Amino acid sequence: MALINCLECNKEISDKAKTCPNCGCPIQIDNQVKVEFPRGNQLVNMSCTVYDEDNNILAKCKEGEVANFELYEETLIYVRMSSQFGKASIVAHPGDRFKVSFRTFGIGISKVDIL
């Protein structure tokens, strides 16, 4: 959690608040979710995909890039890299940031504060 300034009254408030507790001004919510994929050792830059539990593709990118997509509610997401075995999953909320990493067998995903 971080403190931000209200756009209306300039008081410090939580970035998780939906409205300012002082003046009631609605806080703009960042719905962009970002997933950073690592660069592999392959000569060819392989594709990376983020999808939901219904196999709907949320975003595509290449290794070493950041996939961006919008969420409006808590969603179980999966990530897959075409050069790696398996897939990783995590529950995502609007505005979350994630990093994908290589593991002994396959890939993993973890939430981070900043990309």
N, C-alpha and C positions, 0 to 999 in steps of 0.2 A: 504494500500500500504506500502511496506517495501523497504528498500534499500539493494541491494546486490552488490557484487564486480564482475565485468566482469572477466571471466576466461582468457581472452586474454591480456587486458591492465590494469586490476586491478582497474579501476575507479569505483566509486559508481554510480549505475544506478537503476532505478525502477525495481522491480520484475515483473511488468506488461509489460515491454518492450519486443518486439520480437527480436530486435537486439540492440547491444550497439550503442548509438548515437555517441560515440567517435571513435571507430574502426570498427564498422559494424559487429562484431562477433555475430552470432546467439545465442540467449539465450535458453537454454534447458527448455522446458515447462513441468511441472509436470501435466500429464493428470489424475492422480489418484484422485478420489473423495472418501471421507471417510464419513460414516454416523455412528455415535455412538448411540447405542440403550441403554436405561436404563434397569436396572434389576428390574423386577416386583416382586410382593409379592407372586407369585405362588410357590408351591413346585416343579413343573415341569418347566424346562426351555423351554419356548415356542419359536417358530420360528418367525423370522423377515424377511421381504422381501422388496427389493427396486425394483421398476419397472418403465418403461417409459409409456408415454400416449398411446402406442399401446399394452400395457400389456405384453411387453417383460421383462422377469426377468433380472435385471442387477446384483443383488447380493442377497445372502441369508446368514443369520447368526442366532445366538441365542440371547436371551435377555442378556444384559450386555456386548455384543461384538461389534466390529466395522466391518461394511460391507465395502468392498473395491471394486471399479470397475473403469474402464477408460471411460472418455468421451472426445470427440474431438470437440464438438460444444455445444452451449447452448441447454439444454434439460429440459423439464418439467418432474420431477420425483415424484413418489408417494411412501410413506412408509406405511407399514402395520405390525402390531404386532398381532399374532394370539390370544393373550389374551385380546386384547382391541377392542372396537367398532370403526368403521370408519377407515379412512385413512387420511394422511396429504400429502400435495403437496407443492412443491417449485421449482423455476427455478434454475437449477444447471449449472455451468460452469466448464470446466476442472480445476482441482486443488482445488476446493471448499471443505470445511469441514462443516459438519452439526452435530447437536445434536438433538435427538428426546427426547421429554419430555411428561410426563403424564399431561393431562388437566382434568378439571372437567368431561367432556364427551369425551372420546377418547384420542387422542395423537396430539401433535403439533411438528413442525420441525422448526429449526432456524439455520441460518448460523453463524459460529463461526470462529475466526482466527486460533485457535490452539485446537487440541483435547488432 
